[in-house]
Amino acid sequence: MSQSCAAESCESTLGISCHCCDKTFCPDHLDEHYESINSQLDPLTNEINILYDQIMKKTKEKLIGNCLKKLDIWRDECYQMINRLYEKKCHELEQQYVIKTEKQQKEIEQMQSKINKLIHEHDATQQDIEFFKLTIETIKHEIKQIHQICFNINIRPLELYENFISIEETKRDEIDFTILLPPYKTIACSEDYNAYIRCTANDNFLLIHHKSELQLFNKELIMIKNIPWKNHGVYDMCWSLTLNRFIVLDYNKQIYLINESLTSVEQIEINPEQFWWHCTCSDTSLYLLASQHRTDIFQFDLQSPFPLIKRWKISNLSKERDIITDMTYNDETLALIIQNGNKTRMELRSSITFDRIWLLQLDTKYDIIHSITYSCLLNCNDWLLLDYNNSRLIHIDNNGTIRSISMYNPAPTNAILFGSNILVIKTDKSWNFHEI
């Protein structure tokens, strides 16, 4: 039985079934039908190419870009450590050579000077000749004695084990602050000026300003080093991976670079007339917030002598009403906590253009002593905000959406992520260490 063509207004009864949709078309309309199907492949191809580009470039950068940067910096630091040790040992060997031959070199130089003088003045005597011959023989004998000495260098193989560097996979859903486990360790702290007790961390160490000291803790939370910091408090501190230094802002308008072992403290000059209030840094820039200009952010080059790149006057901020109370850099963005009257909001801005990416108004009042603070968590670019007045932890994702709000007692005043799985929360009386 013949079937009519499925195309509108076609009266042909010579029907051919399409193998993919079971419709019947005449020969002409069947070709058009196949062409219409094939024409849908081009936009699909474009969409697939976009997906491929996202996987190969954007997704790769998002997933492992930061880890690759850390590996590159670690490799460069290892090269530098090897070169420093190499240069030090070369210098020690050169010093040994100088010590062993210094006497003979001086005697030879003195003889050369005397002989040149006698030649110039034509005033040599046979006694001078005999003296020079005897001195030469003595030096030859001493050189022979020196040649009997042998220096050996013992070099231990540089052993790097497979687990020397570990790769850990973390997922956003693994962090649930509504069921945060109790702290597995606490460290008591003084209540005096506790709101201004600052801390920062890198992958290996936690640095705390406490009891007029800078205290350094390892991953086992053992204090391995402390240095006095009596005459000046600390407004803020951060870690620079580029400089391999802690950056510390003190009450006396001073900025210090402190190495990881707290054995080197170097003061740097960056506009000493300003009271620098907060600091954070990227791989290339140091961002500072001054107490007198609480809506402007100063961007400095991290390379000495730390020149000013730009003073950013942040758009959409009121100089009369808004105050930036804290800022943190992460992945080419700056997270800002802004107070306006008794209202508080969080903004995420580009660290390159300072354009606003998102804004989140918070239902918490500003407290000049216990202002809301925040910390970047894991590699998913989430944020943890601390609401002291209401004893709350506010978990915000990287799109500026509140994921959870949970109670935390005693009220939190400060927090930082130490490594990938230790959340350090400061209260009025203690540092609490939580495993996440």
C-alpha positions as CSV (number, residue, x, y, z in Angstrom):
1,M,0.0,0.0,0.0
2,S,1.5,3.3,-1.0
3,Q,1.9,6.1,1.5
4,S,1.7,9.8,0.8
5,C,4.6,12.2,1.5
6,A,4.7,13.6,5.0
7,A,5.7,17.1,3.6
8,E,2.9,19.6,3.6
9,S,1.2,20.3,0.3
10,C,3.1,17.4,-1.3
11,E,0.6,15.1,-3.2
12,S,3.1,12.5,-4.2
13,T,2.1,8.9,-3.3
14,L,5.6,7.6,-4.0
15,G,6.7,7.3,-0.3
16,I,10.1,6.2,1.0
17,S,10.4,5.6,4.8
18,C,13.1,7.5,6.7
19,H,15.2,5.1,8.6
20,C,15.6,7.4,11.6
21,C,12.1,8.7,12.2
22,D,9.8,6.3,10.4
23,K,8.2,9.1,8.4
24,T,7.5,8.7,4.7
25,F,8.7,11.2,2.1
26,C,8.9,11.4,-1.6
27,P,12.4,11.3,-3.0
28,D,12.8,15.1,-3.2
29,H,11.5,15.8,0.2
30,L,13.4,12.9,1.7
31,D,16.7,14.6,0.5
32,E,15.5,17.9,2.1
33,H,14.6,15.9,5.3
34,Y,18.1,14.5,5.5
35,E,19.7,17.9,4.9
36,S,17.6,19.4,7.7
37,I,18.9,16.7,10.0
38,N,22.5,17.2,8.9
39,S,22.2,21.0,9.3
40,Q,21.7,20.5,13.0
41,L,25.2,19.0,13.3
42,D,27.0,22.3,12.8
43,P,25.7,24.1,16.0
44,L,26.2,20.8,17.9
45,T,29.8,20.8,16.7
46,N,30.3,24.4,17.8
47,E,28.8,23.5,21.2
48,I,31.1,20.5,21.6
49,N,34.1,22.6,20.7
50,I,33.2,25.1,23.4
51,L,32.8,22.3,25.9
52,Y,36.2,20.9,24.8
53,D,37.7,24.3,25.2
54,Q,36.3,24.6,28.7
55,I,37.6,21.2,29.7
56,M,41.1,21.8,28.2
57,K,41.6,25.3,29.4
58,K,39.1,26.8,31.9
59,T,38.4,23.6,33.7
60,K,42.1,22.6,33.8
61,E,43.0,26.0,35.3
62,K,40.2,25.8,37.8
63,L,40.9,22.3,38.9
64,I,44.7,22.2,39.0
65,G,46.0,25.6,38.0
66,N,46.7,26.7,41.6
67,C,48.4,23.4,42.4
68,L,50.6,23.7,39.3
69,K,51.6,27.2,40.4
70,K,52.6,25.9,43.8
71,L,54.6,23.1,42.3
72,D,56.5,25.6,40.1
73,I,57.2,27.8,43.1
74,W,58.3,24.8,45.1
75,R,60.7,23.7,42.3
76,D,62.1,27.2,42.0
77,E,62.6,27.4,45.8
78,C,64.4,24.1,45.7
79,Y,66.7,25.3,43.0
80,Q,67.4,28.4,45.0
81,M,68.1,26.4,48.1
82,I,70.5,24.1,46.2
83,N,72.2,27.1,44.7
84,R,72.6,28.8,48.0
85,L,74.1,25.7,49.6
86,Y,76.4,25.2,46.6
87,E,77.6,28.8,46.7
88,K,78.1,28.6,50.5
89,K,80.2,25.4,50.2
90,C,82.2,26.9,47.3
91,H,83.0,29.9,49.5
92,E,84.0,27.7,52.4
93,L,86.4,25.8,50.1
94,E,87.9,29.0,48.8
95,Q,88.4,30.2,52.4
96,Q,90.2,26.9,53.2
97,Y,92.5,27.5,50.2
98,V,93.2,31.1,51.3
99,I,93.9,30.0,54.9
100,K,96.4,27.3,53.8
101,T,98.2,29.5,51.3
102,E,97.9,33.0,52.7
103,K,101.4,33.0,54.3
104,Q,103.1,31.9,51.2
105,Q,101.2,34.3,49.0
106,K,102.2,37.2,51.1
107,E,105.9,36.2,51.2
108,I,105.9,35.8,47.4
109,E,104.3,39.2,46.9
110,Q,106.8,40.8,49.3
111,M,109.7,39.2,47.4
112,Q,108.3,40.4,44.0
113,S,108.1,43.9,45.4
114,K,111.6,43.9,46.8
115,I,113.1,42.4,43.6
116,N,111.4,44.9,41.4
117,K,112.6,47.7,43.6
118,L,116.2,46.4,43.5
119,I,116.1,46.0,39.7
120,H,114.8,49.5,39.3
121,E,117.4,51.0,41.7
122,H,120.3,48.7,40.5
123,D,121.1,48.2,44.2
124,A,121.1,44.4,44.7
125,T,123.8,42.7,46.8
126,Q,125.0,39.2,46.9
127,Q,123.5,39.0,50.4
128,D,120.1,39.9,48.9
129,I,120.5,37.1,46.2
130,E,121.2,34.5,48.9
131,F,118.3,35.7,51.0
132,F,115.9,35.4,48.0
133,K,117.2,31.9,47.1
134,L,116.8,30.7,50.7
135,T,113.2,32.2,50.9
136,I,112.3,30.5,47.6
137,E,113.5,27.1,48.8
138,T,111.6,27.6,52.1
139,I,108.4,28.4,50.2
140,K,108.9,25.4,47.9
141,H,109.1,23.2,50.9
142,E,106.0,24.7,52.5
143,I,104.1,24.2,49.2
144,K,105.1,20.6,49.2
145,Q,103.8,20.3,52.7
146,I,100.5,21.9,51.6
147,H,100.2,19.4,48.7
148,Q,100.2,16.7,51.3
149,I,96.9,18.0,52.5
150,C,93.7,16.7,50.9
151,F,90.2,18.0,51.2
152,N,87.3,15.6,50.7
153,I,83.7,16.6,50.3
154,N,81.0,14.2,51.4
155,I,77.7,14.8,49.6
156,R,74.7,12.9,50.7
157,P,72.2,12.0,47.9
158,L,69.2,14.2,47.8
159,E,66.4,11.8,48.4
160,L,62.8,12.7,47.4
161,Y,60.2,10.2,48.2
162,E,57.0,9.7,46.2
163,N,54.9,10.9,49.2
164,F,57.1,13.9,49.7
165,I,54.4,15.8,47.8
166,S,50.8,14.5,48.2
167,I,47.9,15.3,46.0
168,E,44.5,15.5,47.8
169,E,41.1,15.7,46.1
170,T,38.5,17.7,47.9
171,K,34.9,18.2,47.1
172,R,32.7,21.2,47.9
173,D,30.0,19.0,49.5
174,E,32.5,17.5,52.0
175,I,32.3,20.7,54.2
176,D,29.2,20.9,56.3
177,F,29.5,23.5,59.1
178,T,26.2,22.5,60.5
179,I,27.8,19.3,61.7
180,L,31.2,20.6,62.4
181,L,33.1,18.2,64.7
182,P,34.3,19.5,68.1
183,P,37.9,20.8,68.1
184,Y,40.5,18.0,68.4
185,K,42.8,20.5,70.0
186,T,42.6,23.9,71.8
187,I,45.2,26.4,72.8
188,A,44.3,28.9,75.6
189,C,44.9,32.5,74.9
190,S,44.6,35.7,76.9
191,E,41.5,37.8,76.7
192,D,43.5,41.0,76.6
193,Y,43.0,42.7,73.2
194,N,41.8,39.4,71.8
195,A,39.9,41.1,69.0
196,Y,43.3,42.2,67.6
197,I,45.0,38.9,67.9
198,R,46.0,38.0,64.3
199,C,47.1,34.9,62.5
200,T,48.1,33.7,59.1
201,A,49.3,30.4,57.6
202,N,51.1,28.8,54.7
203,D,51.1,25.2,53.8
204,N,53.5,24.3,56.5
205,F,53.2,26.7,59.4
206,L,50.6,28.7,61.4
207,L,51.8,32.1,62.6
208,I,50.0,33.7,65.6
209,H,50.5,37.1,67.3
210,H,49.9,36.4,71.0
211,K,51.2,37.5,74.4
212,S,53.6,40.0,72.8
213,E,55.1,37.3,70.7
214,L,55.0,35.9,67.2
215,Q,54.4,32.1,67.7
216,L,55.0,29.6,64.9
217,F,53.2,26.2,65.0
218,N,53.8,23.2,62.7
219,K,51.1,20.8,61.3
220,E,51.2,18.8,64.6
221,L,50.3,22.1,66.3
222,I,53.5,22.2,68.3
223,M,55.0,25.6,68.8
224,I,58.4,25.3,67.2
225,K,59.5,28.9,67.4
226,N,58.6,32.2,69.1
227,I,60.1,35.6,69.0
228,P,59.3,38.7,71.1
229,W,57.0,41.3,69.6
230,K,56.6,43.5,72.7
231,N,56.7,47.1,71.7
232,H,54.2,47.1,68.9
233,G,51.0,45.2,68.3
234,V,49.9,43.7,65.0
235,Y,47.1,45.1,62.8
236,D,47.3,42.3,60.2
237,M,49.5,39.7,58.6
238,C,49.5,37.5,55.5
239,W,51.8,35.0,53.7
240,S,53.4,35.8,50.4
241,L,54.3,32.7,48.4
242,T,56.3,34.8,45.9
243,L,58.5,36.4,48.6
244,N,58.4,33.2,50.7
245,R,57.8,35.6,53.7
246,F,55.2,36.5,56.2
247,I,54.1,40.1,55.8
248,V,53.3,41.8,59.2
249,L,51.7,45.3,59.7
250,D,52.4,46.7,63.2
251,Y,50.9,49.6,65.2
252,N,53.9,51.8,64.5
253,K,53.2,52.2,60.8
254,Q,55.9,49.6,60.0
255,I,55.8,46.7,57.6
256,Y,58.0,43.7,58.1
257,L,59.0,40.7,56.0
258,I,59.6,37.6,58.2
259,N,61.0,34.3,56.9
260,E,59.3,31.0,57.5
261,S,61.6,30.1,60.4
262,L,61.3,33.5,62.1
263,T,65.0,33.9,62.0
264,S,65.0,36.9,59.7
265,V,62.9,40.1,60.3
266,E,63.3,42.8,57.7
267,Q,61.6,46.2,57.8
268,I,60.5,47.6,54.4
269,E,59.6,51.2,53.6
270,I,56.2,51.6,52.0
271,N,54.8,55.1,52.6
272,P,55.7,55.3,56.3
273,E,53.2,58.1,56.9
274,Q,50.2,55.8,56.5
275,F,48.7,53.6,59.2
276,W,48.3,50.3,57.2
277,W,45.2,48.5,58.5
278,H,44.9,45.3,56.4
279,C,47.0,43.4,54.0
280,T,46.7,40.6,51.4
281,C,48.7,39.6,48.4
282,S,48.6,37.9,45.0
283,D,51.6,36.3,43.2
284,T,52.7,39.8,42.0
285,S,51.0,42.4,44.1
286,L,50.6,43.5,47.7
287,Y,47.3,45.1,48.6
288,L,47.1,47.4,51.6
289,L,44.2,49.2,53.2
290,A,45.0,52.4,55.1
291,S,43.1,53.4,58.3
292,Q,42.7,57.0,56.9
293,H,41.3,55.9,53.5
294,R,38.9,53.1,54.3
295,T,37.4,52.9,50.8
296,D,40.7,53.0,48.8
297,I,42.9,50.0,48.2
298,F,46.6,50.6,47.5
299,Q,48.3,48.1,45.2
300,F,52.1,47.7,45.4
301,D,54.5,45.6,43.3
302,L,55.9,42.7,45.4
303,Q,59.3,43.3,43.9
304,S,61.7,45.5,45.9
305,P,61.5,48.5,46.4
306,F,57.8,47.8,46.3
307,P,56.6,50.7,44.1
308,L,52.9,51.8,44.1
309,I,51.1,50.4,41.1
310,K,47.8,52.1,41.7
311,R,45.6,53.6,44.3
312,W,42.1,52.1,43.6
313,K,39.1,54.2,44.4
314,I,36.5,51.5,44.6
315,S,33.4,52.1,42.5
316,N,29.9,52.0,44.1
317,L,31.4,52.8,47.5
318,S,30.5,55.9,49.5
319,K,33.5,57.6,50.9
320,E,31.3,59.1,53.6
321,R,29.3,56.0,54.6
322,D,31.2,52.9,53.6
323,I,34.2,51.4,55.3
324,I,36.1,48.4,54.1
325,T,36.8,46.4,57.3
326,D,38.7,43.5,55.8
327,M,39.9,42.1,52.5
328,T,41.3,38.8,51.3
329,Y,42.9,37.8,47.9
330,N,42.0,34.6,46.2
331,D,42.4,33.5,42.5
332,E,42.4,36.9,40.9
333,T,39.6,38.2,43.1
334,L,39.4,40.3,46.3
335,A,36.8,39.6,48.9
336,L,35.8,42.7,50.8
337,I,33.7,43.1,54.0
338,I,32.1,46.5,53.9
339,Q,30.3,48.3,56.7
340,N,27.7,51.0,56.1
341,G,26.1,52.4,59.2
342,N,25.0,49.3,61.1
343,K,24.7,47.2,57.9
344,T,27.3,44.8,56.6
345,R,27.8,43.3,53.2
346,M,30.3,41.2,51.4
347,E,31.5,41.9,47.9
348,L,33.7,39.9,45.5
349,R,35.7,42.0,43.1
350,S,38.2,41.4,40.3
351,S,41.8,42.0,41.6
352,I,42.7,43.2,38.1
353,T,39.9,45.7,37.2
354,F,38.2,45.9,40.7
355,D,34.8,45.4,39.0
356,R,32.2,43.9,41.3
357,I,31.5,40.2,40.6
358,W,28.8,39.8,43.2
359,L,27.4,41.4,46.4
360,L,25.8,39.8,49.4
361,Q,23.9,41.8,52.0
362,L,24.3,40.2,55.5
363,D,21.7,40.2,58.2
364,T,24.2,41.1,60.9
365,K,25.1,44.4,62.5
366,Y,28.6,45.8,62.4
367,D,30.6,45.8,65.6
368,I,33.8,48.0,65.6
369,I,35.5,45.6,68.1
370,H,34.3,42.3,66.6
371,S,33.7,43.1,63.0
372,I,32.7,40.2,60.7
373,T,35.7,38.5,59.3
374,Y,36.1,35.8,56.6
375,S,38.5,33.2,55.3
376,C,38.9,31.4,52.0
377,L,38.3,27.7,52.3
378,L,39.8,24.8,50.3
379,N,40.2,25.1,46.6
380,C,36.5,25.6,45.8
381,N,36.8,29.3,46.6
382,D,34.1,29.2,49.2
383,W,34.1,31.7,52.1
384,L,33.5,31.3,55.8
385,L,32.2,34.5,57.6
386,L,32.3,34.8,61.3
387,D,29.4,36.6,63.0
388,Y,30.6,37.4,66.5
389,N,27.5,39.2,67.7
390,N,25.2,36.3,66.8
391,S,27.7,33.5,67.4
392,R,27.3,32.2,63.9
393,L,29.4,30.7,61.1
394,I,28.1,31.7,57.6
395,H,29.2,29.5,54.8
396,I,29.1,31.3,51.4
397,D,29.9,29.6,48.0
398,N,31.9,31.1,45.2
399,N,28.8,32.6,43.6
400,G,27.9,34.6,46.6
401,T,25.1,32.3,47.8
402,I,24.7,31.4,51.5
403,R,25.1,27.6,51.8
404,S,24.6,27.3,55.5
405,I,24.4,29.2,58.7
406,S,25.4,27.4,61.9
407,M,25.8,28.4,65.6
408,Y,29.3,28.4,67.1
409,N,29.9,28.9,70.8
410,P,31.8,30.6,72.2
411,A,31.4,33.4,69.6
412,P,34.1,33.3,66.9
413,T,36.4,36.3,66.4
414,N,38.9,35.0,63.8
415,A,39.5,32.0,61.6
416,I,41.9,30.6,59.0
417,L,42.3,27.4,57.0
418,F,45.6,25.8,57.9
419,G,46.7,23.4,55.1
420,S,43.7,21.7,53.4
421,N,42.0,20.2,56.4
422,I,42.6,22.1,59.6
423,L,40.2,24.9,60.3
424,V,41.5,27.2,63.1
425,I,38.8,29.3,64.8
426,K,39.6,31.9,67.4
427,T,37.3,32.7,70.3
428,D,37.7,35.1,73.2
429,K,39.6,32.5,75.3
430,S,41.1,29.9,72.9
431,W,42.2,28.8,69.5
432,N,40.1,25.9,68.4
433,F,41.4,23.4,65.8
434,H,38.8,21.5,63.8
435,E,39.4,18.8,61.2
436,I,37.3,19.2,58.1
